[in-house]
């Protein structure tokens, strides 16, 4: 009986973990994680003055996750 229950639990867990996430959910997770990373990682674009005011860490993080950051 223990083996039957454990097999049922394993099959249930396998069925739950193989479900693909919807693209909107993946983007929401990436946006949240990238906002946090951009807050912590201060990566600024260099402009003609030698310094930049635009943080590019968010855009780089979103690109690493396969998304284009919304401007």
N, C-alpha and C positions, 0 to 999 in steps of 0.2 A: 504494500500500500504506500510506503514511503517513496518508493521509486516512481510510482505513478503520479503522486502529488508533485514530486520534484521535477519530473519530466513536464508536467503541465505548467509549472511555474517557469521553467526554462523556455518552453515554447511561447508562453505569453510574453516574457521579456524580450525574446528575439523578435516577435511580431511587432512590439512597440518600438524597438530601436531601429527597425529597418524602414520605418515610415519616413519619406523625404519631407523636409520642411518646405513650406511654401516660400516663394521668392520674396514676397513682401515681409515675411517673418525674418528671413535671413537679412534683408536690408535693414530692418528695424534693429536687429541685434548689432549689425555692423555700425550703424549710425550711433547707437548708444556707446559702444566700445570706442569708436573713433573720437567722439566728443570728449570722453574721459582722457584718451591718449593725447589729444590736442591740448587739453588743459594742462597736462603734466609735461608734455614734450614741447618746448618752445622752439619750434623750427620756423624761422622767418625767411621770406624770400628776399634776396639781395637785389636792390634796385640801383639806379644810377648814383645815388648818394652813398652807396656802400652799406646801407642798412635798409631793412624793409620793415613795414608795419603789418604785413599780412601774414598770418600764421598759416603755413602750408602743411602742417602735420595732419590735419583732418583730411585734406585732399589726398595726401600720400597714403594714409591709412585706408580710406575708402577704395582707392585704386588697388591696394594690396589685397582687398577682399573681393575685387572684381566688380566694383560699382563705380559709377561716376557721381561725384559729389554734386548735390544740387546747389547752385549758386544763389 
